[in-house]
Amino acid sequence: MMLRRADKNDIDRIAEMEKICFPEEPWSRDMVAAEFSGLNPSRYYIAEEDGEILAYAGIWLLPPEGYITNVAVHPQERRRGLGSQILQKLIDEGLAEGVTDVTLEVRVSNAPAIALYKSFGFEEAGVRPHYYQDKEDALIMWLHQ
Ligand SMILES: CC(C)(COP(=O)(O)OP(=O)(O)OC[C@H]1O[C@@H](n2cnc3c(N)ncnc32)[C@H](O)[C@@H]1OP(=O)(O)O)[C@@H](O)C(=O)NCCC(=O)NCCS
């Protein structure tokens, strides 16, 4: 498995992963492409093996704050530590850029993701009511380093 920075050539495959990993509300290809347009302060990483994307994740670097946009692991590759590895990469790269406080939103029902974030020390900091299209609330989490 190789963990590397993603670039424009990965847009199509990341968009495919969006549909697989977030079937209820995937980002469109245009939304993924916007992250690589240079307009957003975003940085993405992918874990790949034999040319297949196993996981990807992204962060907006706004020192001293970082905003994690997405962490996604292919369903067949979960519970093998990939989510932790790629999240650690985002945090390390953020720290290198002066990001000491990291935030994200996660569906209140998303127990696997909430457990992952808590294992990194993220704490619950509030709720955004009806944040998602299906009206589910988002939990706001912060990691202060
Ligand atoms: C959340 C997600 C990224 C976790 O990826 P992963 O590679 O399976 O995570 P890891 O194997 O690194 O797990 C790290 C820790 O997270 C927690 N965790 C992960 N999946 C879990 C689950 N299904 N149930 C409970 N805890 C879980 C555990 O504490 C785990 O440590 P452990 O395996 O030693 O018990 C993955 O389930 C996923 O892609 N989900 C769909 C997309 C998504 O919801 N992303 C988050 C959007 S905010």
The ligand as an ORCA input file, in Angstrom:
! r2SCAN-3c Opt
* xyz 0 1
  C     -14.945      5.665      9.165
  C     -13.950      4.913      8.289
  C     -13.148      5.934      7.497
  C     -12.999      4.099      9.187
  O     -11.969      3.531      8.364
  P     -11.205      2.180      8.780
  O     -10.056      2.008      7.881
  O     -12.164      1.063      8.862
  O     -10.708      2.557     10.248
  P      -9.520      1.869     11.077
  O      -9.378      0.427     10.673
  O      -8.312      2.717     10.975
  O     -10.118      1.948     12.546
  C      -9.555      2.790     13.541
  C     -10.457      2.804     14.761
  O     -11.694      3.444     14.446
  C     -12.759      2.790     15.163
  N     -13.655      2.110     14.210
  C     -13.475      1.981     12.874
  N     -14.534      1.311     12.336
  C     -15.357      1.020     13.367
  C     -16.603      0.340     13.452
  N     -17.211     -0.182     12.362
  N     -17.200      0.229     14.659
  C     -16.620      0.747     15.761
  N     -15.409      1.387     15.757
  C     -14.811      1.525     14.565
  C     -12.080      1.781     16.060
  O     -11.752      2.444     17.249
  C     -10.859      1.441     15.256
  O      -9.813      0.891     16.009
  P      -9.762     -0.721     16.197
  O      -9.949     -1.355     14.857
  O      -8.400     -0.961     16.775
  O     -10.885     -1.054     17.127
  C     -14.682      3.919      7.341
  O     -15.596      3.161      8.082
  C     -15.413      4.578      6.178
  O     -14.844      4.874      5.137
  N     -16.735      4.822      6.343
  C     -17.553      5.402      5.267
  C     -17.185      6.815      4.977
  C     -17.373      7.699      6.198
  O     -18.383      7.642      6.861
  N     -16.353      8.547      6.464
  C     -16.392      9.508      7.544
  C     -17.092     10.734      7.087
  S     -17.070     12.044      8.317
*
